[in-house]
Amino acid sequence: MHHLHYATLKMLFILKIRFLLHGSAGPLTAQLGGAVLLPCFVDRPLPLEELEVDWRRTDSDTIVHLFQGGQSRPESQGDAYRDRAHFFSQEIPKGNFSLLLDGVRTADAGVYECVVYTEQEHHETRVEIQELERLVVTGADEPVYAHAGEDVTLSCSVDTHGNVTELQVKWIKTDDDSDILVLLYDERESRPQSQHDRYSGRAEFFTEEIPKGNFSMKLRKVRTEDIGEFRCEVHSNNDSASTTARIAALGESLEGLVLTCISIFLLSPRNGSMHVVTSGFKTGI
């Protein structure tokens, strides 16, 4: 009996202690299609039976998630967040009420509020998803010049915090009568079997550079028909971006050229001696 009385007093003492609620130190940046952690935690565990945690959007009052009556209540979530916002169930008894938001969308940008209620008091903290990071794809500003038969590199670089090996990347020749697939990266590897016959064995990625986001293409033995525009298309599950590259008018190949010499005999007007002047010009074989 004495032990039960002591336990009751101890519980009452704990309930009267004010708790501190912590959240994010600043705005969050999330990647489209990725996941983002919305932090909300207290400095000490709280009795779950009398606890309520309410996550909402401040601009619409939409319920993002709810913990009530000792368990999470996914049926209370707004349609936009159902099956996308999750508590860490094992962390809740420790006082961690953070949310993991999956499959981030453009509409998810905004301010979220976490309110923690006990019988004695409640506190709230806010976190803002301020910026949604998109795929950024860059190339070269200037066209590439080459002699026929030379190799060229067309630039395409991807800036993302996501896993670049999960991307799909297509190099396409765009200025023919119809688009031609030059090179394809998909499902974590290059797909040379998908190339148009014109580029089979001539176009390739720099494989060791792909994990760094470098999807530049090496085109071997440039031909006249390669003159024109190429597009590097990058696709993730929820976003797409592209850049273009251009091969400008080709110079003449040095192969197949001969130097023909013409000797011109000039007679000196002073002493009648003969001078030989030699000049040259290029001509094809």
Helices and strands as residue ranges (DSSP letters): H 2-16, E 21-22, E 28-31, E 36-38, E 41-42, G 48-50, E 52-57, E 63-68, E 71-72, G 74-76, G 79-81, E 85-87, G 89-94, E 99-101, G 106-108, E 110-117, E 122-133, E 136-138, E 152-154, E 157-159, G 164-166, E 168-173, E 180-186, E 189-190, G 192-194, G 197-199, E 203-205, G 207-212, E 217-219, G 224-226, E 228-235, E 240-247, E 257-267, E 274-284
